[in-house]
Amino acid sequence: MRQLESIKRVLVLFLGFIGLTLNTIVYAYYWFNVYYPAVRQPRINADGYLISNGLNLYFRGHLLMIAIYFILLFFFTNTYGGLKIGYLKPLDVFFSQIFALLLVNGVSYFQISLMRNWLVPVLPMIEIIVIQLIISFAWAYVTNWLYRSIFPPRQMLLVSGEYPVDDIIRKFGSRRDRFDIVKCMNISEGLERIEEEALLRYDAVVIWDIPTPLRNKLLKFCYAHSIRVYMMPKITDVMVKGADQMHLFDTPVLLLREYSIKIEQRALKRLVDIVFSLIVIILSSPVMLITAIIIKLYDGGPVLYKQVRCTVDQREFKIMKFRSMRVDAEKDGVARLAAKNDSRITPIGKFIRAVRIDELPQLINILKGDMSFIGPRPERPEIIKQYMEEMPEFAFRMKVKAGLAGYAQVYGKYNTTPYDKLKLDLTYIQNYSIWLDLKLMLLTIKILFTPDATEGVEENQVTAMKNAEQESEKDNK
């Protein structure tokens, strides 16, 4: 098993290197044949005066240009998940590469323009992107086919407790190219029988909601027999995962801090919020102006929608968004989450929600200090109260300032259950770093173009909350 996993890793690295190299070759061709001649040529104005001398590069200079491009391409492709062959679906891999290529080629265009002291022709860069996208599309599907041909889906044994297994089977079933749950067993059948079954023909064991003492025994058994385990963590697992490891004595000590983000981290985070919000406000001001005019012309109602939300320490503030629903959307005064295909959403609202334009006025909230760029999404007091009746731990996510985007938005969906959103937000809080914030900012750009990230909640969300209550109660045992 260990040897097979090593082969998988080597194959993925090799295929990823091929993809990066092919795209870099395209850039190198245009660099030598189009852009370097332009950079090398002196610039002379209309009066015949020399504006700037051309830039002559030796072999090492060309090598540096190509190496910088390759490194940037690797960084952004890896950040967006464009190298996750076998892990993501081929379309998701290609979608990730689109963003990486657009960013890298955008940076490279301005880099070359700086070297020339003037803007270089943009058409060749567009040609580079088009050729690279064709290569990336073919690469994503060919490598996925090759990977699936060599490595079939993992045969897995699902071990569950009292919690229904329908939801987790559905989640794994959405990736039948990777996972195949062959058999389900309940922990009530006995640990010994489950251990005997796990040794038969399975590539992995899925542990889903079983009592902690039995779970620990099963984990040790699987680890001892080199059996891969997929485990859905409880809230306390997420909290411990973010603990600091200390060496005070002759035994490992885990420190779970009573506060979330250090003071120097908060200061730097606030500085980043101010700088980035000012930049984005300036850049997006034309879009916001056009959006405001269209909303006003559509039904004559107010452009902005202000609503009370909660941020750090459950402090209330008024969040600002472009109005996407009818004026009388909540005329009964009852707070409700937007449902999938919600009839209250206007045609204009559907579009601005889909591309997240409705969120832009929240940049003002960030400047005021009510919110941050990255953090748990702010909820309404009424909904928080409802959630906390089901899950008292929901208050944990308000240990940090609310955010315009967050971990749960990047790695979850709009209709992800509240309990799962809580675990995602706690993962962010317990593992906070400035680098994580920057990474989530980059990934948020991708999420803007992901339709299912903006869907409303399904009608069975109430059932999911009840299930979360059961899970929360078990966490406290």
Backbone hydrogen bonds, N-H to C=O, Kabsch-Sander energy under -0.5 kcal/mol:
donor,donor_aa,acceptor,acceptor_aa,energy
5,E,1,M,-2.2
6,S,2,R,-1.8
7,I,3,Q,-2.1
8,K,4,L,-2.2
9,R,5,E,-2.3
10,V,6,S,-2.4
11,L,7,I,-2.5
12,V,8,K,-2.6
13,L,9,R,-2.4
14,F,10,V,-2.5
15,L,11,L,-2.8
16,G,12,V,-2.4
17,F,13,L,-2.3
18,I,14,F,-2.0
19,G,15,L,-2.1
20,L,16,G,-2.3
21,T,17,F,-2.5
22,L,18,I,-2.5
23,N,19,G,-1.8
24,T,20,L,-2.0
25,I,21,T,-2.3
26,V,22,L,-1.5
27,Y,23,N,-1.7
28,A,24,T,-2.8
29,Y,25,I,-2.4
30,Y,26,V,-1.8
31,W,27,Y,-2.4
32,F,28,A,-2.5
33,N,29,Y,-2.1
34,V,30,Y,-2.1
35,Y,30,Y,-2.3
36,Y,31,W,-3.2
38,A,34,V,-1.1
39,V,35,Y,-2.4
40,R,36,Y,-2.7
41,Q,37,P,-1.4
43,R,52,S,-2.4
44,I,42,P,-0.5
45,N,49,Y,-2.4
48,G,45,N,-1.9
51,I,43,R,-3.3
51,I,49,Y,-0.5
52,S,43,R,-1.3
55,L,39,V,-2.0
56,N,54,G,-0.6
57,L,55,L,-0.5
61,G,58,Y,-0.5
62,H,58,Y,-2.0
63,L,59,F,-2.5
64,L,60,R,-2.1
65,M,61,G,-2.1
66,I,62,H,-2.3
67,A,63,L,-2.5
68,I,64,L,-2.7
69,Y,65,M,-1.9
70,F,66,I,-2.4
71,I,67,A,-2.6
72,L,68,I,-2.6
73,L,69,Y,-2.6
74,F,70,F,-2.4
75,F,71,I,-2.6
76,F,72,L,-2.5
77,T,73,L,-2.2
78,N,74,F,-2.5
79,T,75,F,-2.3
80,Y,76,F,-2.2
81,G,77,T,-0.6
81,G,78,N,-0.5
82,G,77,T,-3.0
83,L,77,T,-0.5
84,K,81,G,-1.3
85,I,83,L,-2.1
86,G,88,L,-0.6
87,Y,84,K,-0.6
88,L,84,K,-2.4
93,V,89,K,-2.3
94,F,90,P,-2.4
95,F,91,L,-2.7
96,S,92,D,-2.2
97,Q,93,V,-1.9
98,I,94,F,-1.8
99,F,95,F,-1.2
100,A,96,S,-1.8
101,L,97,Q,-2.9
102,L,98,I,-2.3
103,L,99,F,-2.3
104,V,100,A,-2.7
105,N,101,L,-2.5
106,G,102,L,-1.7
107,V,103,L,-2.5
108,S,104,V,-2.6
109,Y,105,N,-2.2
110,F,106,G,-1.7
111,Q,107,V,-2.0
112,I,108,S,-2.6
113,S,109,Y,-2.1
114,L,110,F,-2.1
115,M,111,Q,-1.6
116,R,112,I,-1.5
117,N,113,S,-1.2
118,W,113,S,-1.7
126,I,122,V,-1.9
127,E,123,L,-2.3
128,I,124,P,-2.2
129,I,125,M,-2.2
130,V,126,I,-2.4
131,I,127,E,-2.5
132,Q,128,I,-2.7
133,L,129,I,-2.5
134,I,130,V,-1.9
135,I,131,I,-2.3
136,S,132,Q,-3.1
137,F,133,L,-2.5
138,A,134,I,-2.2
139,W,135,I,-2.9
140,A,136,S,-2.8
141,Y,137,F,-1.7
142,V,138,A,-2.6
143,T,139,W,-2.6
144,N,140,A,-1.5
145,W,141,Y,-2.2
146,L,142,V,-2.5
147,Y,143,T,-2.6
148,R,144,N,-2.7
149,S,145,W,-2.0
150,I,146,L,-1.7
151,F,147,Y,-3.1
154,R,178,R,-2.8
156,M,154,R,-0.6
156,M,180,D,-2.8
157,L,204,A,-2.0
158,L,156,M,-0.5
158,L,183,K,-2.8
159,V,157,L,-0.6
159,V,206,V,-3.3
160,S,158,L,-0.5
160,S,185,M,-2.4
161,G,208,W,-0.9
169,I,165,V,-2.5
170,R,166,D,-2.2
171,K,167,D,-2.1
172,F,168,I,-2.4
173,G,169,I,-2.6
174,S,170,R,-1.2
174,S,171,K,-0.6
175,R,172,F,-1.5
176,R,173,G,-0.8
178,R,175,R,-1.9
179,F,175,R,-2.7
180,D,154,R,-2.2
182,V,156,M,-1.9
182,V,180,D,-1.1
183,K,156,M,-1.2
185,M,158,L,-3.1
187,I,160,S,-2.7
189,E,186,N,-2.4
190,G,187,I,-1.6
194,I,190,G,-1.7
195,E,191,L,-2.5
196,E,192,E,-2.1
197,E,193,R,-2.0
198,A,194,I,-2.3
199,L,195,E,-0.9
200,L,197,E,-1.6
201,R,197,E,-0.6
203,D,155,Q,-3.3
204,A,155,Q,-1.3
205,V,228,R,-2.4
206,V,157,L,-3.2
207,I,205,V,-0.6
207,I,230,Y,-2.7
208,W,159,V,-3.0
208,W,206,V,-0.6
209,D,207,I,-0.5
215,R,211,P,-2.7
216,N,212,T,-2.7
217,K,213,P,-1.6
218,L,214,L,-2.3
219,L,215,R,-2.6
220,K,216,N,-2.2
221,F,217,K,-2.0
222,C,218,L,-2.5
223,Y,219,L,-2.6
224,A,220,K,-2.4
225,H,221,F,-1.5
226,S,223,Y,-1.3
227,I,222,C,-3.2
228,R,203,D,-0.8
228,R,226,S,-0.5
230,Y,205,V,-2.7
231,M,229,V,-0.6
232,M,207,I,-1.7
238,V,234,K,-1.8
239,M,235,I,-2.1
240,V,236,T,-2.3
241,K,237,D,-2.0
242,G,238,V,-0.9
242,G,239,M,-0.6
243,A,240,V,-1.9
244,D,255,L,-2.5
246,M,253,V,-3.4
249,F,251,T,-0.7
253,V,246,M,-2.0
255,L,244,D,-3.3
255,L,253,V,-0.5
256,L,254,L,-0.7
257,R,255,L,-0.8
266,R,262,K,-2.3
267,A,263,I,-2.1
268,L,264,E,-2.0
269,K,265,Q,-2.5
270,R,266,R,-2.3
271,L,267,A,-2.0
272,V,268,L,-2.4
273,D,269,K,-2.2
274,I,270,R,-2.2
275,V,271,L,-2.4
276,F,272,V,-2.7
277,S,273,D,-2.3
278,L,274,I,-1.9
279,I,275,V,-2.0
280,V,276,F,-2.7
281,I,277,S,-2.4
282,I,278,L,-2.0
283,L,279,I,-2.4
284,S,280,V,-2.6
285,S,281,I,-0.8
285,S,282,I,-0.5
288,M,284,S,-2.5
289,L,285,S,-2.3
290,I,286,P,-2.3
291,T,287,V,-2.5
292,A,288,M,-2.3
293,I,289,L,-2.0
294,I,290,I,-2.3
295,I,291,T,-2.4
296,K,292,A,-2.0
297,L,293,I,-2.4
298,Y,294,I,-1.8
299,D,295,I,-1.3
300,G,296,K,-1.6
305,Y,321,K,-3.5
306,K,304,L,-0.5
307,Q,319,I,-1.8
309,R,317,F,-3.1
310,C,379,E,-1.9
311,T,315,R,-2.9
313,D,398,M,-3.2
314,Q,311,T,-1.7
315,R,312,V,-1.6
317,F,309,R,-2.3
319,I,307,Q,-3.0
319,I,317,F,-0.7
321,K,305,Y,-1.5
322,F,358,D,-1.9
323,R,303,V,-2.8
326,R,344,R,-2.4
329,A,326,R,-1.5
331,K,328,D,-1.4
333,G,330,E,-1.8
340,K,457,V,-2.1
342,D,339,A,-1.5
345,I,342,D,-1.2
346,T,324,S,-2.1
350,K,346,T,-2.3
351,F,347,P,-1.4
352,I,348,I,-2.4
353,R,349,G,-2.1
354,A,350,K,-1.8
355,V,351,F,-1.9
356,R,353,R,-0.6
357,I,352,I,-1.4
358,D,352,I,-1.5
359,E,356,R,-1.2
360,L,357,I,-1.7
362,Q,359,E,-2.0
363,L,360,L,-2.4
364,I,361,P,-1.7
365,N,361,P,-0.7
366,I,362,Q,-1.9
367,L,363,L,-2.2
368,K,364,I,-2.2
369,G,365,N,-0.8
369,G,366,I,-0.7
370,D,365,N,-1.9
371,M,365,N,-1.2
372,S,402,A,-2.5
375,G,405,A,-2.4
384,I,380,R,-2.7
385,K,381,P,-2.4
386,Q,382,E,-1.8
387,Y,383,I,-2.9
388,M,384,I,-2.9
389,E,385,K,-1.3
390,E,386,Q,-1.0
390,E,387,Y,-0.5
391,M,387,Y,-4.0
394,F,391,M,-2.0
395,A,392,P,-1.4
396,F,393,E,-2.1
397,R,394,F,-1.0
398,M,395,A,-1.6
399,K,396,F,-1.4
400,V,397,R,-0.6
403,G,376,P,-2.1
404,L,372,S,-2.1
405,A,373,F,-2.2
410,V,406,G,-1.8
411,Y,407,Y,-2.7
412,G,408,A,-1.1
414,Y,452,D,-0.7
416,T,413,K,-1.4
421,K,417,T,-2.5
422,L,418,P,-2.3
423,K,419,Y,-1.8
424,L,420,D,-2.1
425,D,421,K,-2.7
426,L,422,L,-2.4
427,T,423,K,-1.7
428,Y,424,L,-1.6
429,I,425,D,-2.4
430,Q,426,L,-2.8
431,N,427,T,-0.9
432,Y,429,I,-0.9
437,D,433,S,-1.8
438,L,434,I,-2.4
439,K,435,W,-2.6
440,L,436,L,-2.5
441,M,437,D,-2.1
442,L,438,L,-2.0
443,L,439,K,-2.4
444,T,440,L,-1.9
445,I,441,M,-1.0
445,I,442,L,-0.5
446,K,442,L,-0.8
447,I,443,L,-1.8
448,L,444,T,-1.7
449,F,446,K,-1.4
450,T,447,I,-2.1
453,A,450,T,-1.5
454,T,451,P,-2.1
457,V,338,A,-2.1
461,Q,458,E,-1.5
462,V,459,E,-0.6
464,A,460,N,-1.9
465,M,461,Q,-2.0
466,K,462,V,-1.9
467,N,463,T,-2.3
468,A,464,A,-2.1
469,E,465,M,-1.9
470,Q,466,K,-1.8
471,E,467,N,-2.2
472,S,468,A,-2.8
473,E,469,E,-2.4
474,K,470,Q,-1.8
475,D,471,E,-1.8
476,N,472,S,-1.3
477,K,474,K,-1.1
